[in-house]
Amino acid sequence: MAAAAAARAIPRRPGLRGLKRTLPLVVILGATGTGKSTLALQLGQRLGGEIVSADSMQVYEGLDIITNKVSAQEQRICQHHMISFVDPLVTNYTVVDFRNKATALISLRKVSPLAMKYHDVFLNVHIEDIFARDKIPIVVGGTNYYIESLLWKVLVSTKSMEVDAEQVVDRKIELEKEDGHVLHNRLRQVDPEMAARLHPHDKRKVARSLQVFEETGISHSEFLHRQHSEEGGGPLGGPLKFPNPCILWLHADQTVLDERLDKRVDDMLAAGLLEELRDFHRRYNQKNSSENSQDYQHGIFQSIGFKEFHEYLITEGKCTPETSNQLLKKGIQALKQVTKRYARKQNRWVKNRFLSRPGPGAPPVYGLEVSDVSRWKESVLEPALDIVHSFIQGHKPTAAPVQVPYSGTENKRSYHMCDLCDRVIIGDREWAAHIKSRSHLHQLKKRRLDSHAVNTTKRQTTS
């Protein structure tokens, strides 16, 4: 609703008719709570665009409040795609499924002038491709690996993903049921390079790499090497899929964003979040909870906010009001904490994947400061419109893209084993932080004391 009001508040700019078009693929990045949906609505309304949601939870039907879906009113302002079309009980919908559907939706295929002529006249003549209908696709969402799958050739399709999902048991899900260290050791045998890049606790990625090898006979790392070596490829993946990507990154002061996210949780509760969770739990998850077989690792049940209220939902009506109220407060606090943690993770991903990786295939990213929403028009909307118009006209924007210093010697995927702490650390920076951490220094001090005690005992014994 707020996004709808904001979209109407700014007057339309002149349309795109008459311009020599080089239509861009507009991508809006940013942490949750930065106003991505608001900007997408405003750009879509003013530039004749259609919005493609890149949110891994919004593809599922249900939980509209907790997944922060745009309202029906907001969807009437601008056409939206990739929202609420997957059954909530489906647990094997993947980023490959998203990529295939969204890429076909955006597509650059040619459509005959005759088909375009009658598209608006006869409703039964349906042209799905956004570019083919002379519209600008605006990709917006917080699931950055979904966005990456639309920008670059970065995924590997396996046998399970090329057939009807209902006709195959996803091998990756089967693998995830096994012990993480067992899986990681197995991956070391068939793909040591990928094993060195993945933490044993990252079971989902380890299982995915094993799935790739099992179903193709080629190691995951080899697939990625082939993609990167293709013409136009680079550190981020294979070549760009669309020739004119325009990437906007909304960012805010962390303290301001934290306060905004806390308020958003309160607003969700006021909008009926608990009723939504109760209803969804009753319809889809109550049986699993009673059998202690609920799955918060796949499908819509991964949604931030569902598992945080698990204790409250399964005990409601079965415990004292005081206990229930304590569990409710615990769930609310957990939701606020995990939401802020997720926002930080999203920003790290943008910085690591979109800003800090050099290479010819890395398009520029234009930053927009969104801390002060009272200055939205002059600090966010108008600069965004100027940038996109420059891309449409084939000009370089006057705004400078964001640049983050990159250390060519830093290895983000180096493998370190700390025998002292019995931990695997991935990345040079993470390793440097670990060996200075309180826990590591405590273990080091403990070992020295133990060693000193042993040496003292030996001297006393020999003397």
C-alpha positions in Angstrom: 0.0 0.0 0.0 2.8 2.4 0.9 4.5 1.6 -2.4 1.3 2.3 -4.3 0.9 5.7 -2.7 4.5 6.5 -3.4 4.2 5.4 -7.0 1.3 7.9 -7.5 3.0 10.7 -5.7 5.5 11.5 -8.4 4.3 12.9 -11.7 4.9 10.9 -14.9 7.8 11.8 -17.1 7.3 12.0 -20.9 6.9 8.5 -22.4 9.5 6.6 -24.3 7.7 7.0 -27.7 9.8 8.6 -30.3 13.1 7.5 -28.6 15.6 5.3 -30.4 15.2 2.3 -28.0 17.9 0.1 -26.7 15.8 -1.3 -23.9 17.7 -2.3 -20.8 17.1 -5.1 -18.4 16.7 -3.0 -15.2 17.7 -4.8 -12.0 17.1 -3.4 -8.5 19.3 -4.8 -5.8 19.3 -4.1 -2.1 18.6 -5.4 1.4 15.1 -6.0 2.7 13.5 -2.8 3.9 15.4 -0.5 1.5 12.3 0.3 -0.7 13.1 -1.9 -3.8 9.4 -2.6 -4.5 8.5 1.1 -4.2 11.2 2.1 -6.7 10.2 -0.8 -9.1 6.6 0.4 -9.1 7.6 4.0 -9.8 9.9 3.0 -12.6 7.4 0.6 -14.1 4.7 3.2 -14.1 6.8 5.9 -15.7 8.8 3.9 -18.1 6.2 1.4 -19.4 7.9 -1.5 -17.6 6.8 -4.8 -16.1 8.1 -6.2 -12.8 9.7 -9.6 -12.5 9.9 -10.7 -8.8 13.2 -12.4 -7.9 12.2 -13.6 -4.5 12.6 -17.3 -3.7 9.7 -17.2 -1.2 7.2 -15.0 -3.1 6.9 -17.7 -5.8 4.8 -19.7 -3.4 1.1 -19.2 -2.8 0.3 -18.0 0.7 2.1 -16.2 3.5 1.6 -12.9 1.7 2.4 -10.8 4.8 5.5 -12.5 6.0 7.0 -12.7 2.5 6.1 -9.0 2.0 4.3 -9.5 -1.4 3.0 -6.5 -3.2 -0.8 -6.0 -2.8 -3.4 -6.5 -5.5 -3.7 -2.7 -5.7 0.0 -2.3 -6.3 -0.1 -5.1 -9.0 -2.8 -3.1 -10.8 -0.5 -0.1 -11.0 2.1 -2.2 -12.9 2.1 -5.8 -14.2 3.9 -8.2 -11.9 5.3 -11.7 -12.7 6.7 -14.6 -10.8 4.5 -14.2 -7.7 2.2 -16.8 -6.1 2.3 -19.5 -8.7 3.9 -22.5 -7.0 1.9 -24.7 -4.7 3.1 -24.2 -1.1 3.6 -28.0 -0.6 6.1 -28.2 -3.4 9.5 -28.4 -1.8 11.8 -29.0 -4.8 11.3 -25.8 -6.7 14.8 -24.6 -7.6 16.7 -21.6 -8.9 17.0 -23.4 -12.2 13.2 -23.6 -12.4 13.0 -19.9 -11.7 15.7 -19.1 -14.3 14.0 -21.1 -17.0 10.6 -19.5 -16.5 11.8 -15.9 -15.9 14.2 -16.0 -18.8 11.5 -17.1 -21.2 9.3 -14.4 -19.7 11.8 -11.6 -20.4 13.2 -13.1 -23.6 14.7 -11.3 -26.6 13.1 -13.4 -29.3 11.7 -11.7 -32.3 7.9 -11.4 -32.7 6.3 -10.8 -36.1 4.8 -7.3 -36.7 1.5 -8.9 -37.5 1.4 -10.6 -34.1 2.2 -7.3 -32.4 -0.5 -5.5 -34.4 -3.2 -7.7 -33.1 -1.9 -8.3 -29.6 -3.9 -5.4 -28.1 -7.0 -6.2 -30.2 -7.6 -9.9 -29.7 -7.2 -11.1 -26.1 -6.5 -14.6 -27.4 -3.3 -13.5 -29.1 -0.9 -13.8 -26.2 2.7 -12.6 -26.4 4.4 -13.3 -23.1 7.9 -11.9 -23.7 8.3 -8.5 -22.1 10.9 -7.3 -24.5 8.8 -8.5 -27.5 6.0 -6.3 -26.3 8.3 -3.3 -26.3 8.3 -3.2 -22.5 11.1 -2.8 -20.0 11.6 -5.7 -17.6 12.3 -4.6 -14.1 13.8 -7.4 -12.0 13.5 -6.8 -8.3 13.9 -9.0 -5.2 16.1 -9.9 -2.3 17.2 -13.4 -3.5 20.4 -12.4 -5.1 21.3 -15.8 -6.6 17.9 -15.7 -8.4 19.0 -12.3 -9.9 22.4 -13.7 -10.8 20.8 -16.6 -12.7 19.1 -14.0 -14.9 22.2 -11.9 -15.5 24.8 -14.5 -16.2 25.2 -18.1 -17.3 26.0 -19.4 -13.8 23.9 -22.6 -13.3 24.2 -26.2 -14.3 21.1 -28.1 -15.4 21.0 -31.7 -14.4 18.7 -34.6 -15.4 16.4 -34.1 -12.4 15.8 -30.5 -13.4 15.0 -31.2 -17.1 11.9 -33.2 -16.4 8.6 -32.7 -14.7 9.3 -32.1 -11.0 6.5 -34.4 -10.0 8.0 -37.3 -11.9 11.4 -37.4 -10.2 12.6 -37.5 -6.6 15.1 -34.7 -6.3 18.5 -36.3 -5.7 19.8 -33.2 -3.9 17.1 -33.5 -1.3 17.9 -37.2 -0.8 21.6 -36.3 -0.4 20.8 -33.6 2.2 19.4 -36.3 4.5 22.9 -37.7 5.0 25.6 -36.5 7.4 27.3 -33.3 6.3 30.8 -34.5 6.9 30.2 -37.8 5.0 28.9 -35.8 2.1 31.9 -33.4 2.2 34.4 -36.3 2.2 32.6 -37.9 -0.8 32.8 -34.6 -2.6 36.5 -34.4 -1.9 37.0 -37.7 -3.7 35.1 -36.7 -6.9 35.6 -32.9 -6.9 38.4 -31.8 -4.6 38.4 -28.2 -5.9 34.7 -27.7 -5.1 35.1 -29.4 -1.8 37.9 -27.0 -0.9 35.5 -24.1 -1.6 32.6 -25.3 0.5 32.2 -25.7 4.2 31.2 -29.1 5.4 28.3 -27.5 7.3 27.0 -26.0 4.0 25.1 -29.3 3.3 22.9 -27.9 0.6 25.7 -26.7 -1.6 27.8 -29.8 -1.0 24.7 -31.9 -2.0 24.2 -29.8 -5.1 27.8 -30.3 -6.2 27.5 -34.1 -5.7 24.2 -34.1 -7.6 25.9 -32.4 -10.5 28.6 -35.0 -10.7 26.3 -38.0 -10.2 23.8 -36.9 -12.9 26.3 -35.6 -15.5 29.5 -37.4 -14.9 31.3 -34.0 -14.9 32.5 -32.3 -11.7 30.8 -29.1 -10.7 34.0 -27.1 -10.7 34.7 -28.2 -14.3 31.3 -27.0 -15.4 32.0 -23.6 -13.8 35.5 -23.4 -15.4 33.9 -24.0 -18.8 31.3 -21.2 -18.2 34.0 -18.7 -17.1 36.1 -19.5 -20.1 33.3 -18.8 -22.6 33.5 -15.6 -24.6 32.2 -12.8 -22.4 32.7 -14.9 -19.2 34.6 -13.8 -16.2 34.9 -14.3 -12.4 31.1 -13.9 -11.9 30.2 -16.7 -14.3 29.6 -17.2 -18.0 28.6 -14.4 -20.5 25.8 -12.0 -19.8 22.4 -13.2 -21.0 21.0 -9.8 -21.9 23.2 -7.1 -23.6 22.1 -4.0 -21.7 21.7 -4.6 -18.0 21.1 -1.5 -15.8 21.8 -2.4 -12.1 20.6 -0.1 -9.3 21.6 -0.8 -5.7 19.6 0.7 -2.9 21.6 1.0 0.4 21.0 2.7 3.7 22.8 3.5 6.9 22.8 0.3 9.0 21.4 1.9 12.1 18.6 3.5 10.1 17.8 0.2 8.3 17.7 -1.7 11.6 15.1 0.7 13.0 13.1 0.5 9.8 13.2 -3.3 9.9 12.0 -3.4 13.5 9.1 -1.2 12.6 8.3 -3.4 9.6 7.9 -6.4 11.9 5.6 -4.4 14.1 3.6 -3.3 11.0 3.4 -7.0 9.9 2.0 -8.0 13.3 -0.6 -5.1 13.1 -1.5 -6.3 9.5 -2.4 -9.8 10.8 0.8 -11.7 10.7 -0.1 -14.1 13.5 -3.5 -15.0 11.9 -1.7 -15.7 8.6 0.8 -18.0 10.4 -1.9 -19.8 12.4 -3.9 -20.4 9.2 -1.0 -21.6 7.2 0.3 -23.8 10.1 -3.1 -25.4 10.5 -3.6 -26.1 6.7 -0.1 -27.2 5.8 2.2 -27.9 8.7 0.2 -29.1 11.7 0.4 -32.8 10.8 4.2 -32.6 10.2 4.7 -30.7 13.5 2.7 -33.4 15.5 4.9 -36.1 13.9 8.0 -34.0 14.5 8.8 -34.1 10.8 8.3 -30.5 9.8 10.9 -29.3 7.2 12.1 -25.7 7.6 14.9 -26.3 5.0 12.9 -26.5 1.8 10.0 -24.7 0.1 8.0 -21.9 1.6 8.7 -23.2 5.1 12.1 -21.6 4.8 10.4 -18.2 5.0 11.9 -15.9 7.6 9.2 -15.7 10.3 7.7 -19.2 10.1 10.2 -21.2 12.1 10.7 -18.3 14.5 7.2 -18.8 15.7 7.3 -22.6 15.7 7.2 -23.1 19.5 4.3 -20.5 19.8 2.3 -22.2 17.1 2.6 -25.8 18.3 1.8 -24.9 22.0 -0.9 -22.3 21.5 -3.9 -23.4 23.5 -1.9 -26.2 25.2 -0.1 -24.1 27.8 -0.8 -21.3 30.2 -1.5 -17.8 28.8 1.7 -16.6 30.5 3.8 -19.2 28.7 2.1 -18.6 25.4 2.8 -14.8 25.8 6.5 -15.5 26.6 6.8 -17.7 23.5 5.1 -15.0 21.4 7.5 -12.3 22.6 10.4 -14.7 21.9 9.2 -15.3 18.4 8.8 -11.5 17.7 12.3 -10.8 19.0 13.7 -13.7 17.0 12.0 -12.4 13.8 13.5 -9.0 14.3 16.9 -10.3 14.9 16.9 -12.7 11.9 15.5 -10.1 9.6 18.3 -7.7 10.4 20.9 -10.5 10.1 19.4 -11.4 6.7 19.6 -7.7 5.5 23.3 -7.7 6.4 23.8 -10.9 4.5 22.1 -9.5 1.4 24.4 -6.4 1.4 27.5 -8.6 1.8 26.3 -10.6 -1.2 25.9 -7.5 -3.3 29.4 -6.2 -2.3 31.1 -9.6 -2.8 29.3 -10.7 -6.0 28.5 -7.5 -7.8 31.0 -4.9 -6.6 34.2 -6.6 -5.6 34.7 -9.0 -8.5 36.7 -7.6 -11.5 36.3 -8.9 -15.0 34.9 -7.8 -18.4 31.5 -9.4 -17.8 30.8 -7.4 -14.7 28.3 -4.6 -15.5 28.4 -1.3 -13.5 26.3 -0.9 -10.4 24.8 2.4 -9.6 24.2 3.1 -5.9 21.2 5.1 -4.5 21.2 6.2 -0.8 17.8 5.5 0.8 18.4 6.4 4.4 16.3 9.6 4.3 12.9 8.6 2.8 11.7 12.2 3.1 14.1 13.0 0.2 13.1 9.9 -1.9 12.1 11.9 -5.0 15.4 13.9 -5.3 17.8 11.3 -3.9 16.4 8.0 -5.3 13.6 8.3 -7.9 14.9 11.1 -10.1 18.5 9.8 -10.2 17.2 6.3 -11.0 15.1 7.7 -13.9 18.1 9.6 -15.2 20.3 6.4 -15.1 17.7 4.2 -16.9 16.9 6.9 -19.5 20.7 7.0 -20.3 20.7 3.3 -20.8 17.7 3.5 -23.1 19.3 6.2 -25.2 22.6 4.4 -25.4 24.5 7.1 -23.3 26.8 6.7 -20.3 25.0 7.9 -17.2 26.3 11.1 -15.6 26.2 9.3 -12.2 29.3 7.3 -11.4 29.0 3.6 -10.7 29.9 2.2 -7.3 33.5 1.0 -7.0 34.8 -1.1 -4.1 38.5 -1.7 -3.7 39.4 -5.2 -4.6 42.4 -7.2 -3.4 43.7 -9.4 -6.2 45.7 -11.5 -3.7 42.8 -12.2 -1.4 41.3 -15.7 -1.9 37.6 -15.7 -0.9 37.4 -19.5 -1.2 40.7 -20.7 0.4 40.4 -23.7 2.7 41.8 -23.6 6.2 41.5 -26.2 8.9 42.0 -25.1 12.5 43.0 -28.2 14.4 43.1 -26.3 17.6 39.4 -25.3 17.4 38.3 -28.2 15.2 36.8 -25.9 12.6 37.0 -25.4 8.9 37.4 -21.8 7.8 36.7 -20.7 4.2 38.4 -17.5 2.9 41.6 -15.6 3.6 39.8 -12.7 5.4 37.7 -15.1 7.5 40.9 -17.1 8.5 42.7 -13.9 9.5 39.7 -12.9 11.6 39.5 -16.4 13.2 43.1 -16.6 14.4 42.5 -13.2 16.1 39.2 -14.3 17.6 38.6 -14.7 21.3 37.6 -18.4 21.0 40.8 -19.2 19.1 43.0 -17.3 21.4 41.3 -19.0 24.4 42.1 -22.4 22.9 45.7 -21.3 22.2 46.2 -20.2 25.8 44.6 -23.4 27.0 47.0 -25.5 24.9 50.0 -23.5 26.2 48.9 -24.0 29.8 48.4 -27.7 29.2 51.8 -28.0 27.5 53.4 -26.1 30.4 51.7 -28.5 32.9 53.0 -31.5 31.0 56.6 -30.2 30.9 56.5 -29.4 34.6 55.3 -32.9 35.4 58.1 -34.4 33.3 60.8 -32.3 35.0 59.5 -33.3 38.4 59.4 -36.9 37.4 63.0 -36.9 36.1 64.4 -34.9 39.0 
